[in-house]
Amino acid sequence: MNKDQVKGRVEEVKGKVKEVAGNIVGNKSLEGEGLVQKTVGKIQAGVGDAKAELKSKL
């Protein structure tokens, strides 16, 4: 795994935790922040996956 994959997956988890916590306490702002963070993490992990795929083909 490369740095982008690891950082992206960490951000996904942190975002999911915020999303769930916001849902539990009824804080829509926290829930939305978590959803955004989770999405950004997925994108970053995807970039890392693409980099790893390219590296393996070279």
C-alpha atoms as an extended CHARMM CRD file, in Angstrom:
* protein
*
        58  EXT
         1         1  MET       CA              0.0000000000        0.0000000000        0.0000000000  PROA      1               0.0000000000
         2         2  ASN       CA              1.2050000000        3.4950000000       -0.7780000000  PROA      2               0.0000000000
         3         3  LYS       CA              0.7460000000        6.6710000000        1.2810000000  PROA      3               0.0000000000
         4         4  ASP       CA             -2.3400000000        7.8260000000       -0.6110000000  PROA      4               0.0000000000
         5         5  GLN       CA             -4.0910000000        4.5200000000       -0.0730000000  PROA      5               0.0000000000
         6         6  VAL       CA             -3.3680000000        4.5220000000        3.6620000000  PROA      6               0.0000000000
         7         7  LYS       CA             -4.2660000000        8.1880000000        4.2190000000  PROA      7               0.0000000000
         8         8  GLY       CA             -7.4270000000        7.8220000000        2.1480000000  PROA      8               0.0000000000
         9         9  ARG       CA             -8.6430000000        4.8140000000        4.0790000000  PROA      9               0.0000000000
        10        10  VAL       CA             -7.8920000000        6.5480000000        7.4040000000  PROA      10              0.0000000000
        11        11  GLU       CA             -9.9190000000        9.5780000000        6.2870000000  PROA      11              0.0000000000
        12        12  GLU       CA            -12.7730000000        7.2720000000        5.2420000000  PROA      12              0.0000000000
        13        13  VAL       CA            -12.8840000000        5.7420000000        8.7200000000  PROA      13              0.0000000000
        14        14  LYS       CA            -12.6840000000        9.1160000000       10.4860000000  PROA      14              0.0000000000
        15        15  GLY       CA            -15.4590000000       10.4300000000        8.2530000000  PROA      15              0.0000000000
        16        16  LYS       CA            -17.6700000000        7.4150000000        8.9530000000  PROA      16              0.0000000000
        17        17  VAL       CA            -17.1750000000        7.8660000000       12.7060000000  PROA      17              0.0000000000
        18        18  LYS       CA            -18.1780000000       11.5500000000       12.4630000000  PROA      18              0.0000000000
        19        19  GLU       CA            -21.1490000000       10.6800000000       10.2750000000  PROA      19              0.0000000000
        20        20  VAL       CA            -22.4400000000        8.0690000000       12.7170000000  PROA      20              0.0000000000
        21        21  ALA       CA            -21.7760000000       10.2710000000       15.7520000000  PROA      21              0.0000000000
        22        22  GLY       CA            -23.6240000000       13.1570000000       14.1220000000  PROA      22              0.0000000000
        23        23  ASN       CA            -26.5430000000       10.8830000000       13.3340000000  PROA      23              0.0000000000
        24        24  ILE       CA            -26.6920000000        9.5300000000       16.8860000000  PROA      24              0.0000000000
        25        25  VAL       CA            -26.6820000000       12.9390000000       18.5720000000  PROA      25              0.0000000000
        26        26  GLY       CA            -28.8050000000       14.5890000000       15.8930000000  PROA      26              0.0000000000
        27        27  ASN       CA            -26.0880000000       16.9910000000       14.7560000000  PROA      27              0.0000000000
        28        28  LYS       CA            -26.6550000000       17.3660000000       11.0030000000  PROA      28              0.0000000000
        29        29  SER       CA            -23.5610000000       19.5650000000       10.6280000000  PROA      29              0.0000000000
        30        30  LEU       CA            -21.2780000000       16.8880000000       12.0940000000  PROA      30              0.0000000000
        31        31  GLU       CA            -23.0240000000       14.2330000000       10.0490000000  PROA      31              0.0000000000
        32        32  GLY       CA            -22.4890000000       16.2390000000        6.8470000000  PROA      32              0.0000000000
        33        33  GLU       CA            -18.8630000000       16.9440000000        7.7290000000  PROA      33              0.0000000000
        34        34  GLY       CA            -18.3170000000       13.2240000000        8.2030000000  PROA      34              0.0000000000
        35        35  LEU       CA            -19.9140000000       12.4310000000        4.8620000000  PROA      35              0.0000000000
        36        36  VAL       CA            -17.6410000000       14.9250000000        3.1010000000  PROA      36              0.0000000000
        37        37  GLN       CA            -14.5520000000       13.6090000000        4.8870000000  PROA      37              0.0000000000
        38        38  LYS       CA            -15.4940000000       10.0340000000        4.0150000000  PROA      38              0.0000000000
        39        39  THR       CA            -15.9480000000       10.9610000000        0.3510000000  PROA      39              0.0000000000
        40        40  VAL       CA            -12.6090000000       12.7920000000        0.2140000000  PROA      40              0.0000000000
        41        41  GLY       CA            -10.9800000000        9.7180000000        1.7660000000  PROA      41              0.0000000000
        42        42  LYS       CA            -12.4960000000        7.4710000000       -0.8990000000  PROA      42              0.0000000000
        43        43  ILE       CA            -11.1630000000        9.7460000000       -3.6200000000  PROA      43              0.0000000000
        44        44  GLN       CA             -7.6810000000        9.8250000000       -2.0870000000  PROA      44              0.0000000000
        45        45  ALA       CA             -7.6820000000        6.0440000000       -1.7020000000  PROA      45              0.0000000000
        46        46  GLY       CA             -8.7790000000        5.7410000000       -5.3340000000  PROA      46              0.0000000000
        47        47  VAL       CA             -5.8620000000        7.9140000000       -6.4310000000  PROA      47              0.0000000000
        48        48  GLY       CA             -3.5440000000        5.6770000000       -4.4200000000  PROA      48              0.0000000000
        49        49  ASP       CA             -5.0740000000        2.5830000000       -6.0080000000  PROA      49              0.0000000000
        50        50  ALA       CA             -4.5410000000        4.0680000000       -9.4760000000  PROA      50              0.0000000000
        51        51  LYS       CA             -0.9150000000        4.9050000000       -8.6560000000  PROA      51              0.0000000000
        52        52  ALA       CA             -0.3220000000        1.3700000000       -7.4230000000  PROA      52              0.0000000000
        53        53  GLU       CA             -1.9380000000       -0.0680000000      -10.5420000000  PROA      53              0.0000000000
        54        54  LEU       CA              0.2310000000        2.0730000000      -12.8100000000  PROA      54              0.0000000000
        55        55  LYS       CA              3.3640000000        1.1820000000      -10.8890000000  PROA      55              0.0000000000
        56        56  SER       CA              2.6220000000       -2.5390000000      -11.1680000000  PROA      56              0.0000000000
        57        57  LYS       CA              2.2040000000       -2.2680000000      -14.9450000000  PROA      57              0.0000000000
        58        58  LEU       CA              5.5190000000       -0.4920000000      -15.4790000000  PROA      58              0.0000000000
